[in-house]
Amino acid sequence: MQYEEIKEKIKFIVENPIKEFKPDALKGIIDRYYKNHPKSQKAFERARKIIPGGVEHNLAFNHPFPLESKRVWDCYMETVDDVILTDFLMCGGPIILGHQYKPLIEKVIEVITEIGPAHGITHEYEYLAAEQLQKHFPSCETIRWLQSGTEADMLAIRIARVFTGRKHVIKIGGSYHGWSDQLVYDMHVPGTKLLESHGMPKPIYKFIDSVPPNDIEALREMFKEKRKVAAVLVEPMGGESGANPVRPGFNKEIEELCHENGALMISDEVVCAFRLHMGGGQAYYDYKPDISVFGKIVGHGFPSAAAIGGRADVMSVCAAGVSGGKKAYSGGTLAANPLTCTAAYYAMKFVEETNATEKATHAANRLSKGFNEVFEKHNLPWFSYNFGGTVHFHTSCVFGLDLGDPIQSGQIPVRKDFMGEMGAALVDQEIISVAGSRFYTCIQHTDEIVDKTIQKIDNICAMVK
Ligand SMILES: Cc1ncc(COP(=O)(O)O)c(C=O)c1O
């Protein structure tokens, strides 16, 4: 689906009342959820006593309560209630070979048992993994390992400020770059600005700004207004992994604008690397950032995996050690540990050898096409599109709300609630997705599994008013 068509469809959905489930059907979905997941419900009650809110991560939210997982394999997740879900959550994106991919697990076990998971000094896997990453991301002349995407984005803006000697950082409204103090600014829904910025004194935001998605003129104006821009930070597919899709050419325009003005471009490849293209968003959309940020996907879901790479002169300001000059300070005791770097090295090798990106894209193309056929059959305005192995499933389009419109701006809660109900409807059909609105594919999602999933979406659509 082309950009213009996507924008038209989002506009139609946000300008009209949301489609809702028939009351009886919704009652059935929720009743079955309680009936089929009693152990998860109990687990949640227990968790709430020891963990604030009972869940640690937005991904784990499910309506009416979170599910407890027992195990995962291939493209499946089994819950503590022995319900087997077809998994399109894929741990939030990093799993593209499938869960428990045996050759990868074997290599990691070998390291844990024979080499040791963490040494505190350097190890060969650190260089092997960095070389492997650089092979696919030639813009990354040097690379540093970190432990989360949040950290890597945080360091990226610090490096840009030290290197350029400037302070302003601009993000694209609605984008997600982790939860560090400054980058929660204008997150999820474009225009929400300080909505999520509790616990951070306002002066922290003095040097962070955002522009509306895909608006190069607004960005140009901001460059004029704030002459000392250190960097512009992008999610290559558009905000929240392409839920607000990028306009073709926008990333390249940003690169040019940054370089005309002495600023750096930071490409956040946390979701795009390997999942969109082996060379990430920058290869897919053909632009050359100064700094690239990597997260969970480099370690294929193994913990403590993230990296930052870029031009050697830029990256030199984050060199470790106590040598002179102004440094962008960074640390992390467990960064670059052999376990993570082994996982990263072999995950990248296996993704390449198995053509995982192409296979996940094939599954995503088929899934998205099938969803659209079902929506059309049921005469629903809902729609789907995919960027590589990331499928968007737009029903209430909360990310597309125009906060300048007084009617739409009040609709965040109701449209979010509908996404919760959709999540429950998907679980009712034994499917788990990201927040009822995004499906990540992997090489284990065969045509047969995809076609069964499309059939289940057909069942869900039959329950809508
Ligand atoms: C584009 C993007 N950047 C950064 C992050 C933060 O990564 P982490 O959760 O590893 O801190 C995420 C997480 O989903 C992301 O999608």
The ligand as a Tripos MOL2 file, in Angstrom:
@<TRIPOS>MOLECULE
LIG
   16    16     1     0     0
SMALL
NO_CHARGES

@<TRIPOS>ATOM
      1 C1         12.8520    2.5010   17.6850 C.3       1 LIG1
      2 C2         13.1850    2.1570   19.1050 C.ar      1 LIG1
      3 N1         14.2000    2.7870   19.7210 N.ar      1 LIG1
      4 C3         14.5450    2.5030   20.9860 C.ar      1 LIG1
      5 C4         13.8830    1.5520   21.7080 C.ar      1 LIG1
      6 C5         14.2700    1.2610   23.1330 C.3       1 LIG1
      7 O1         14.9440    0.0520   23.2200 O.3       1 LIG1
      8 P1         15.0360   -0.7230   24.6290 P.3       1 LIG1
      9 O2         13.6740   -1.2150   24.9380 O.co2     1 LIG1
     10 O3         16.0410   -1.8030   24.3760 O.co2     1 LIG1
     11 O4         15.5240    0.2570   25.6320 O.co2     1 LIG1
     12 C6         12.8200    0.8470   21.1130 C.ar      1 LIG1
     13 C7         12.0880   -0.1990   21.8530 C.2       1 LIG1
     14 O5         11.1270   -0.7590   21.4210 O.2       1 LIG1
     15 C8         12.4520    1.1690   19.7710 C.ar      1 LIG1
     16 O6         11.4320    0.5440   19.1580 O.3       1 LIG1
@<TRIPOS>BOND
     1     1     2 1
     2     2     3 ar
     3     2    15 ar
     4     3     4 ar
     5     4     5 ar
     6     5     6 1
     7     5    12 ar
     8     6     7 1
     9     7     8 1
    10     8     9 2
    11     8    10 1
    12     8    11 1
    13    12    13 1
    14    12    15 ar
    15    13    14 2
    16    15    16 1
@<TRIPOS>SUBSTRUCTURE
     1 LIG1         1 GROUP 0 **** ****
